[in-house]
Amino acid sequence: MAGIELHEMRGEDWPEVFALWLRCEGIGLSDSDSREAIGAYLARNPGMSAVAREPDGRLVGAVLCGDDGRRGYLHHLAVSPDARGRGIGAALLARCFERLAGRGIPKCNVFLFGDNEPGREFWLRAGWNARRDLEILQKLVR
C-alpha cells in the first residue's frame, strides 16, 4: 500500500467515488447513492467513511461506514481494478473497524449480492462469516 493515503470521505469526493463505484463489479447503485443521499449519510456518520488516494491524488478506493448504535454497516467497499492486490481494501476495513470500535460498536455487517463471487472471496479472506440463517427483506418507504 506504499504511498496510499486514507482520508475521511467528504461530500466533495462524491463525483470521484460515484465514478469508482460505476467501474467496479458487484456494486449496486440506486437513488440512495445520489450526491444528496450520500451527503446525508456522511453527516449522520461523521468521520466513519473513507477514501484511498494515490500520492498524485487519484482516488483508488472508497467505503461507506456507519452504525445504528448497535451494529456497524459497510456499504460499497470498492478498490479500482488497477489498484487491487495492494492491501487498500484491507486498510479501508481496518480504518472502519477502528472507528466503529471507538464508538463501542461490537459487530459489523455488510450486504453482498448473491452473485458477487469476487466480493464473497474478498470478504471471506478478510475473516468475515457468511450468515445463512438470515434473509434481507426490503420495501420502499415512498
Sequence and secondary structure as in RCSB ss.txt:
>XXXX:A:sequence
MAGIELHEMRGEDWPEVFALWLRCEGIGLSDSDSREAIGAYLARNPGMSAVAREPDGRLVGAVLCGDDGRRGYLH
HLAVSPDARGRGIGAALLARCFERLAGRGIPKCNVFLFGDNEPGREFWLRAGWNARRDLEILQKLVR
>XXXX:A:secstr
 TT EEEE  GGGHHHHHHHHHHSTT    GGGSHHHHHHHHHHSTTT EEEE TT  EEEEEEEEE SS EEEE
EEEE GGGTTSSHHHHHHHHHHHHHHHTT   EEE   TT HHHHHHHHHTT    TT         
